[in-house]
Amino acid sequence: MSLQGQAAASAERRRKGPDIDYMMVEAKGCGDRHCRIIAESREKYPASPHALWESFGPAVTDAYKKDTQEEDCVSESMMFREECNYHFVNGTNNETDSSNQMVNMSTAASLYILPAIAETVKRGYVAREQADHILKCVLEAAGKAMFGERYAVKGCRDWLGVPSGIGEDGRVMGGLIEMQLQSLVCKYEIEAFNKDEVILVIDRAGLEITATKDVPEAHLWMWQGMVKTLVNTQWSLWEEASPAGKMRIKIAKKIDKFM
């Protein structure tokens, strides 16, 4: 569905050509070992009309389907394999390696959902304030749900290597955020990191993507939800006194009575 939408949007900005119909012929979520998509010109391969959500195969042209036996499959990308010189290269001469991919890590939300919401604001379907309110509510709830179970808290603490002598401490949340920022190769500075408060000054550009500028706020709202269950409901995370181009976040105990 996302590829079909991208094709339709691209067609609007180019001279008229054959319409491409995308069909999902195999999907891992449906028990297949592969995710395979076939895109066909309906001028060349006619098919009966169908709704966008009915694009789950079979495709018209079976000849393009391929099946790779399990013993012939590889478990790692080309960029992690010696015989490929640790580079991914495709048929259109796109070449990349793992260091390049590190700065391109993103999620379905940042690629699809947030840009779609930004477009609804741009077109006047909803106000920016309304969109932000909905995003804040959803993301804070999602953050809380991540560590709603005690085993999730223990798993995170064990992964971070938090000593058992450190209890409900904002540094646990601060350490988790640092790991995330490092995985995104996002620059940040540590202004404070102690038992009373954690203050990180994050480069906003390191969290933003081309399609939308809302990703830093999305992180902020989700982190605020996460700290409530990963650490304690007495702790909060908020932005405060941010320099230009930065997002200065503070993790500390805070009383908020919605006054």
C-alpha positions as CSV (number, residue, x, y, z in Angstrom):
1,M,0.0,0.0,0.0
2,S,2.8,2.4,0.8
3,L,4.7,1.7,-2.4
4,Q,1.4,2.1,-4.4
5,G,0.9,5.5,-2.7
6,Q,4.5,6.6,-3.5
7,A,4.1,5.6,-7.2
8,A,0.9,7.5,-7.5
9,A,2.4,10.6,-5.9
10,S,5.5,10.4,-8.1
11,A,3.3,10.1,-11.2
12,E,1.6,13.4,-10.4
13,R,4.9,15.2,-10.9
14,R,6.0,13.5,-14.1
15,R,4.7,13.2,-17.7
16,K,2.0,10.6,-18.1
17,G,3.1,7.0,-18.5
18,P,1.9,3.5,-17.8
19,D,0.2,3.0,-14.4
20,I,2.1,0.6,-12.1
21,D,0.1,-1.8,-10.0
22,Y,1.9,-3.2,-6.9
23,M,0.9,-6.7,-5.7
24,M,2.2,-8.3,-2.5
25,V,2.6,-12.0,-3.6
26,E,4.4,-13.2,-0.5
27,A,4.5,-11.8,3.0
28,K,6.4,-13.0,6.1
29,G,3.6,-12.0,8.4
30,C,1.3,-14.5,6.5
31,G,3.7,-17.4,7.1
32,D,5.9,-17.0,4.0
33,R,9.6,-17.0,4.3
34,H,9.9,-14.0,2.0
35,C,8.3,-10.6,1.4
36,R,8.0,-10.3,-2.4
37,I,6.3,-7.5,-4.3
38,I,5.6,-7.5,-8.1
39,A,4.8,-4.2,-9.8
40,E,3.1,-4.5,-13.2
41,S,1.8,-2.3,-16.0
42,R,-1.9,-2.9,-16.3
43,E,-1.7,-1.7,-19.9
44,K,0.5,-4.7,-20.7
45,Y,-0.9,-7.1,-18.1
46,P,-4.7,-6.3,-17.8
47,A,-6.4,-7.3,-14.6
48,S,-9.8,-6.6,-13.0
49,P,-10.0,-3.4,-10.9
50,H,-9.5,-3.8,-7.2
51,A,-9.3,-1.6,-4.1
52,L,-5.9,-0.6,-2.7
53,W,-6.4,-2.9,0.3
54,E,-7.0,-5.9,-2.0
55,S,-3.5,-5.8,-3.4
56,F,-2.4,-9.0,-1.6
57,G,-1.5,-11.4,-4.5
58,P,-1.5,-13.4,-6.6
59,A,-0.2,-11.2,-9.3
60,V,-1.2,-11.5,-12.9
61,T,2.2,-12.6,-14.2
62,D,3.4,-15.7,-12.3
63,A,6.6,-15.9,-14.4
64,Y,8.2,-13.2,-12.2
65,K,7.7,-15.1,-9.0
66,K,10.8,-16.8,-7.7
67,D,11.5,-19.2,-4.8
68,T,14.8,-19.5,-3.0
69,Q,15.4,-22.8,-1.2
70,E,16.2,-22.4,2.4
71,E,19.7,-23.9,2.0
72,D,20.5,-21.3,-0.6
73,C,19.5,-18.4,1.5
74,V,21.9,-16.1,3.4
75,S,21.2,-14.8,6.9
76,E,23.1,-11.5,6.7
77,S,23.1,-8.5,4.4
78,M,25.7,-8.0,1.7
79,M,27.2,-5.2,3.8
80,F,28.1,-7.7,6.5
81,R,29.5,-10.4,4.2
82,E,33.2,-10.8,3.2
83,E,32.5,-12.2,-0.2
84,C,30.6,-9.0,-1.1
85,N,33.5,-6.8,0.2
86,Y,31.1,-5.6,2.9
87,H,29.1,-3.5,0.5
88,F,25.5,-3.6,-0.7
89,V,25.3,-3.1,-4.4
90,N,22.1,-3.3,-6.4
91,G,21.1,-3.3,-10.1
92,T,20.8,0.5,-10.3
93,N,24.4,1.0,-9.1
94,N,23.4,2.0,-5.6
95,E,26.4,1.1,-3.3
96,T,26.5,1.5,0.4
97,D,28.0,-0.1,3.5
98,S,27.1,-0.4,7.2
99,S,28.5,2.9,8.2
100,N,26.2,4.7,5.8
101,Q,23.2,2.7,7.0
102,M,23.8,3.7,10.6
103,V,22.7,7.3,9.9
104,N,19.7,6.2,7.9
105,M,18.0,4.2,10.6
106,S,14.3,5.2,10.8
107,T,10.9,3.8,11.7
108,A,7.6,3.4,9.9
109,A,6.2,6.2,12.0
110,S,8.9,8.7,10.9
111,L,8.8,7.7,7.3
112,Y,5.0,7.4,6.8
113,I,2.8,8.5,9.7
114,L,4.5,11.7,10.8
115,P,4.8,13.1,7.2
116,A,1.2,12.2,6.6
117,I,0.1,14.1,9.7
118,A,2.3,17.0,8.7
119,E,0.6,17.0,5.3
120,T,-2.9,17.1,6.9
121,V,-1.9,20.1,8.9
122,K,-0.5,21.8,5.7
123,R,-3.7,21.2,3.8
124,G,-5.8,22.5,6.7
125,Y,-7.6,19.3,7.6
126,V,-6.5,19.7,11.3
127,A,-4.8,22.4,13.3
128,R,-1.2,22.0,14.3
129,E,-2.2,22.2,18.0
130,Q,-4.8,19.4,17.6
131,A,-2.3,17.2,15.8
132,D,0.4,17.8,18.4
133,H,-2.1,17.0,21.2
134,I,-3.0,13.7,19.6
135,L,0.6,12.7,19.0
136,K,1.5,13.6,22.6
137,C,-1.3,11.5,24.0
138,V,-0.5,8.5,21.8
139,L,3.3,8.6,22.2
140,E,3.3,9.1,25.9
141,A,0.9,6.1,26.3
142,A,3.1,4.0,24.0
143,G,6.2,5.0,26.1
144,K,4.5,3.9,29.3
145,A,3.4,0.6,27.8
146,M,7.0,-0.3,26.9
147,F,7.9,-0.8,30.5
148,G,4.5,-1.6,32.0
149,E,5.6,-5.1,32.9
150,R,8.3,-5.6,35.6
151,Y,10.2,-8.1,33.4
152,A,10.6,-5.4,30.7
153,V,12.2,-3.0,33.3
154,K,14.5,-5.8,34.5
155,G,15.4,-6.7,30.9
156,C,16.3,-3.1,30.1
157,R,18.3,-2.6,33.3
158,D,20.3,-5.8,32.6
159,W,21.0,-4.8,29.0
160,L,22.3,-1.4,30.2
161,G,24.3,-3.0,32.9
162,V,22.7,-1.0,35.7
163,P,24.1,-2.2,39.1
164,S,21.5,-3.8,41.4
165,G,22.4,-1.2,44.1
166,I,20.9,1.6,41.9
167,G,17.2,1.7,42.4
168,E,14.6,4.0,40.8
169,D,17.0,6.5,39.3
170,G,16.8,8.9,36.4
171,R,20.2,7.8,35.2
172,V,18.6,4.6,33.9
173,M,16.4,6.5,31.5
174,G,19.3,8.8,30.6
175,G,21.5,5.8,29.8
176,L,18.8,4.3,27.6
177,I,18.4,7.6,25.7
178,E,22.2,7.8,25.2
179,M,22.2,4.3,23.7
180,Q,19.5,5.3,21.3
181,L,21.3,8.6,20.3
182,Q,24.5,6.7,19.8
183,S,22.8,4.1,17.5
184,L,21.4,7.0,15.4
185,V,24.9,8.7,15.4
186,C,23.2,11.8,16.8
187,K,25.4,14.3,18.5
188,Y,24.7,15.2,22.1
189,E,26.3,16.7,25.2
190,I,26.0,15.7,28.9
191,E,25.3,18.7,31.1
192,A,24.4,16.7,34.2
193,F,24.3,13.0,35.1
194,N,23.7,12.2,38.7
195,K,21.2,10.7,41.1
196,D,19.1,13.9,41.2
197,E,19.0,14.9,37.6
198,V,20.1,14.0,34.1
199,I,20.4,16.8,31.5
200,L,21.3,16.1,27.9
201,V,21.7,18.7,25.1
202,I,20.8,16.9,21.8
203,D,21.4,18.1,18.3
204,R,17.9,18.4,16.8
205,A,19.2,17.8,13.2
206,G,20.4,14.4,14.3
207,L,16.9,13.3,15.1
208,E,15.1,15.0,12.2
209,I,14.5,13.4,8.8
210,T,13.9,15.1,5.4
211,A,10.2,14.3,5.3
212,T,9.2,15.9,8.6
213,K,10.7,18.0,11.4
214,D,8.4,16.5,14.1
215,V,10.7,13.5,15.0
216,P,12.5,15.3,17.9
217,E,9.1,16.1,19.6
218,A,8.0,12.5,19.0
219,H,11.0,11.2,20.8
220,L,10.4,13.7,23.6
221,W,6.8,12.6,24.2
222,M,7.7,9.0,24.1
223,W,10.6,9.4,26.5
224,Q,8.3,11.2,28.9
225,G,6.0,8.2,28.9
226,M,8.9,5.7,29.2
227,V,10.4,7.3,32.3
228,K,7.1,6.9,34.2
229,T,7.3,3.1,34.1
230,L,11.1,2.5,33.6
231,V,12.0,4.6,36.6
232,N,9.0,5.9,38.7
233,T,5.9,8.0,38.3
234,Q,7.6,10.7,40.4
235,W,10.1,11.3,37.6
236,S,9.4,13.3,34.5
237,L,11.3,14.2,31.3
238,W,10.8,17.6,29.6
239,E,12.5,20.1,27.4
240,E,13.9,23.2,29.1
241,A,16.0,26.2,28.0
242,S,17.1,24.7,24.7
243,P,19.8,26.6,22.8
244,A,19.2,27.2,19.1
245,G,19.2,24.0,17.0
246,K,19.4,21.9,20.2
247,M,16.9,20.0,22.3
248,R,17.9,20.3,26.0
249,I,16.1,17.6,28.0
250,K,15.9,17.2,31.7
251,I,15.1,14.1,33.7
252,A,14.2,14.7,37.3
253,K,11.5,14.4,39.9
254,K,8.7,16.8,39.2
255,I,5.2,17.5,40.6
256,D,2.7,18.4,37.9
257,K,-0.9,19.0,39.1
258,F,-2.2,20.3,35.8
259,M,-2.7,23.8,37.2
